[in-house]
Amino acid sequence: MAESGDRAREEFLSEAQEIVEGLGRDLLALDEGLRANRLDPSLINDVFRAVHTLKGLAGLFGATRMASLSHELEELLDKLRLGKVDLTAGVLDLLFRSVQLYGLILQAEKEGRDQVIPQVDELVRELNRNGGGSAAQAAQAPSRYELDPSLLAVLTEYEEHRLRANIAQGLRLYRLRVQFQLATIDQALDELKAMAKPHGEIITYLPTGAGADADSIELDILMASAVGTEDLRHALASGGVDLEEIPRRAGAAGGGGGASAGSGAESVRIPIHTPLPPSGLGVPSLAPPSRHDEISAGPKGDLGTLRSVAQTVRVDIHKLDRLMNIVGELSIVRTSMARLVERLRAERLERDLAADVHRLQRTFERHLGAMQQGILEVRMVPLGQVFDKLARVVRQISREADKQVNLVITGAETEVDKLIVEELSDPLMHMMRNAIDHGIESRSEREAVGKPALGTIALNAFQKGNHVVIEIEDDGRGIDTTRLLEASVRRGVISADDARAISRSEVLNLIFIPGVSTKGEVSETSGRGVGMDVVKTNIGKLGGVIDVQSEQGIGTKMTVTLPITLAIISALVVLVEDRLFAVPLANVQEAVVLDPAAVRVIDGREVVTLRGSTLQLCRLARLFELESQASQPTTNGWPSNSGTGAPGSANPDFRPASRTSSSRQYVVVTAVGARRLGLVVGTLVGEQDVVIKALGPSLKGVRGFAGASELGDQRIALVIDAPSLVDELHAPGGERVRPMIASRGSHG
Amino acid sequence: MANLARRAGSPAGLRRARPHDRGPRTEYLAFVLAGDVYAAPVSFVREILKPPPLTPVPRAPHAIMGIVSVRGQLVTVVDLRRRLRLAEPVPTRRARILLADASGGETLGLFVDEVLQVYRLSESEKEPAAAALGGDVAPYIEGIARPSLGSGLAAGGRRSVEGRTDDESQISVVILLDLRAVLGFS
C-alpha cells in the first residue's frame, strides 16, 4: 500500500517536472514573441493550462507550497489571457522565477522536506501585488461589426477579450461555416485549426444547429485575420469551408450592447440563431450541450493530456541502469562462452555438437546485441532538455548583466544518454555564464569597436561518429593570451622558459589549470575561467574533453566532445608488459606497427610521422613504470601456486605466440578532440565490448584510468582514460622522455 | 571463499556463544602480518577470500596492491603489511584477503599473510595501547591482548580457522588494530 503510494508520488514528481520543463519552454517562446512584438495568444493559454494542471496535481498530493504558487500564478495568467494585464518583460521575469521555484519545490518534495521556502512566499506576495496591474485595453466594441448579439452573448470572457484584441488590431472578421462528421470532429477541427493558424486566429466556434444528417454537425467559426477574403478562402480551400467576411457596421459608435452582454451571459446557453442564410431546415441542435463545452476549449476543460500519457512510460533511470548492468554481465558471459565454443571446436571430437553450440552462441550474441541497443536507445534523450535550461539562464544573466544577448541554438534534437544530459547542465551553465559575463562586452564597448550591439552566443550540438559535440561560441572580446601567460608564469604554473616556447593553443589551455583560473588577476583581466578547471573535471568524468579556441576581439569558442553513452563501450584490448589494458574504441583512430627507426625526439618528446603529420608517442610501459618487470614472471611476489598465474595477465589465451620471438610494438593512435597521441603498446589482443566500472574512492587520485573492466574469468583490464593522458602529455612543459612520475596536482 | 556468515551457521560456529560467555566480550579476528599476530574486530570483516587474480594499478598509492573482482564488483586491495610499514614476506598459499567496509561506503580488500582464528576477548584481556606501550603509539593500534586459552572460539581441538598447526598457547600477544584508523588514507 505504502509502496503504491510512493510510486504514485514519484509519478507525480516526474509529471510535474515535465510540465515545469514545458512551462519553461513556452515562456522562452513568449519572451521571443514579446521581443519581436508578435504575441501568440495560444502560448499564454498553454502556460495557463500548464499552471492549472500543476495546481491540480499539487492539490492531489498535498503539495501546499506548489498549490499556493500555482494558484497565484493562475490568477495572473488568467488576467494575461483576458488582457487585463499586459505581458511585459517584468511580468515575464516573475513567470521565469516561478519556473525556478517550481524546481526548488519539486526538489524539496522529493526529499520530503516540508519547511517553508522563503523565495516562494516572496514570489507569491509579488504576484499578489502584480495582480493589480492593469492593461490599456482599447475598448473596441465588437458592436462595430455586423455580429449577431446572440453570438456575443455566448462568448466566454476570454473569447470576448480575443475578439476585442483582434478588432483593436484592425483585423477583418470572418465567419466560417463547416460541416463535420461527429465521429471525426475532434481530429477534423484540429486540422482546420492548424490550417487556419498561419492566417489568423480562431476566436470561437459554435454549432449552428444544422447538419446534413444525424451523424454530422455544422459549426460556425468566428475567425480574425489580416488576410483578404479571397486569399483566406483559397488558403482554407481544402477544408470544405464556406467563408464569409463579417462587414463593419457603417456608423460604428455603438453602445456597450455587446460588451455588457458578454460577462453576464456566460451561463446562459441560448439556442443559437445565426444571421447567415439558412442552410436547410431548422433542425433542433444535434449536438448535446456537453459537446459544445468540450469543443470550446475553455479554461476549465483540461482533458487534453490524458491521451498522450497513454503512449509513453516514465522510467526511473536507475531501473535502466540495472538493466544495463545485467546486459553487461551477459556480455561477459557471452565472451566466456565464445571462448568455450572456440575450445570445443578445437577439440575435434564432437563436431556436430560444437557446430550446434556455435550456432546457438551466434544467435545469443545477436539478440544480446539487439537488447543492448534497445536499452541504449531508451536511455537517449534530446539535448534540448538541457538547452532549454541554458536558454533560461542566458535570459536571466543577460538581464542581470544588462547585456543584450541573442542565443542561437542548433541541434537541440541531438540525442545523448540521459545520465550525460543530467551531468552536463552544470558545466554548460557555467560556460554560458562565462560567455556572457566575461566574453560579451558591454553595449558601448561593442559599438566602439564596430560590433553589433546585440551580442550573439551560438549553442550548437551535433553528432560525430560515436560522439556528440557541443559548441558554445560567443562573439565577445576573446581571451587575452599575453596576459594569461604572464599571470601563469607569475603563479608558477609554468616556467618562464616553457612560456617562451609555448604554442598558442597551449596557452589557451592554461585556463583549465586550477591555480590560474580560479582566482587572481587572470580571471579579472582575461575575464574568463572562473572554475573552468571544475568544468573540465566534470566533463572529463563523463569521458569527454573540452577544447578552447579564442581570437582576441573576435570571440571564444568552447568545444565539448562527449561519448554518446557511458554504459557499454567497445574497447581495444592491448597488452603492455603482460598487463591488460583496454582503450575505448571511441578514442582510437587506428593502430599501426611501430617502426623503431622512425622515432624522432623533438624537444624531449618522442614522435613519429604518420600520414604526413607528427604524432607524439607515449610509451605506456614507461609511463606506468612497468618496464623493469618485463623479465620477471610475477610481480610483487604474488603467490604463483594459487593456480591463477601471474596477476593481471593470467590466462595463456591472451599471451600472443609471437611475443617472445619479436619485440614488435604497436602504436594505438588515440584522438581526443583535435589532439592526437600515439600509445605504444606491446600487443593488440582484440576488440571487445566492455562495461566500465569505476575505480574505488581510494584510487580516485590516480590519473590515466577511466575505470576497469572485467574481461571474463575474473581477469580485469584497466581502461585507459585517453583524454586525461592526452592532457597530461600535451601539457605545457609536460612529460618528456625522462621517466615520468605523476608529480603534478590531481586535477584529472 | 570463506564466508563468515556461513561459518557462523556451522555446528562449531564461530559466533555461537556459550551461555556463560555472555557479557562485554568482543569478537576479534586474528591474522598474521609479517610474522606477528594482529587482530581486528570481526564486525569490520565481511568476508575472507582466497586471493583472486589481482590487477595492479600503476601510479596508485604505495600501499594499494591493485584491484580484484569479487562477484562482479571491483574491490581495491590494500596490503596491510605495507600500510603498517612491515616487512613483506613472499605470500604463501595461506594468504587471504579480508573484505572490510571502510569509511565512505567503500569495500576494501585487506591483504594478510594468514588468517588464524576468532577470539572473544573480554575487556580484562585487553590492554589499552597507551597503558601497555606508553603514549607515543601509532594511532591505529588499539591495544594489546593476551587471550586466555578459553577465549579462542574454535575450541575443542579445532585449533584455528585455517588449520594452523601452531599451538594456541604459542600466541602470547595479539596486537589489536583499529582498522578505521589503518584505512584512513592520508
Chai-1 contact restraints between the chains, C-beta under 6 A:
chainA,res_idxA,chainB,res_idxB,connection_type,confidence,min_distance_angstrom,max_distance_angstrom,comment,restraint_id
A,F624,B,P58,contact,1.0,0.0,6.0,A-B,restraint_1
A,G637,B,V90,contact,1.0,0.0,6.0,A-B,restraint_2
A,P639,B,P91,contact,1.0,0.0,6.0,A-B,restraint_3
A,P639,B,A95,contact,1.0,0.0,6.0,A-B,restraint_4
A,T644,B,P53,contact,1.0,0.0,6.0,A-B,restraint_5
A,P647,B,P53,contact,1.0,0.0,6.0,A-B,restraint_6
A,P647,B,L54,contact,1.0,0.0,6.0,A-B,restraint_7
A,G648,B,T55,contact,1.0,0.0,6.0,A-B,restraint_8
A,A650,B,P53,contact,1.0,0.0,6.0,A-B,restraint_9
A,K693,B,L74,contact,1.0,0.0,6.0,A-B,restraint_10
A,G696,B,T76,contact,1.0,0.0,6.0,A-B,restraint_11
A,G696,B,E106,contact,1.0,0.0,6.0,A-B,restraint_12
A,P697,B,G104,contact,1.0,0.0,6.0,A-B,restraint_13
A,P697,B,E106,contact,1.0,0.0,6.0,A-B,restraint_14
A,S698,B,T76,contact,1.0,0.0,6.0,A-B,restraint_15
A,S698,B,F185,contact,1.0,0.0,6.0,A-B,restraint_16
A,L699,B,A60,contact,1.0,0.0,6.0,A-B,restraint_17
A,L699,B,T76,contact,1.0,0.0,6.0,A-B,restraint_18
A,V702,B,R59,contact,1.0,0.0,6.0,A-B,restraint_19
A,V702,B,A60,contact,1.0,0.0,6.0,A-B,restraint_20
A,A708,B,I67,contact,1.0,0.0,6.0,A-B,restraint_21
A,A708,B,L74,contact,1.0,0.0,6.0,A-B,restraint_22
A,E710,B,S69,contact,1.0,0.0,6.0,A-B,restraint_23
A,Q714,B,P52,contact,1.0,0.0,6.0,A-B,restraint_24
A,Q714,B,P53,contact,1.0,0.0,6.0,A-B,restraint_25
A,Q714,B,S69,contact,1.0,0.0,6.0,A-B,restraint_26
A,I716,B,T55,contact,1.0,0.0,6.0,A-B,restraint_27
A,I716,B,S69,contact,1.0,0.0,6.0,A-B,restraint_28
A,A742,B,R59,contact,1.0,0.0,6.0,A-B,restraint_29
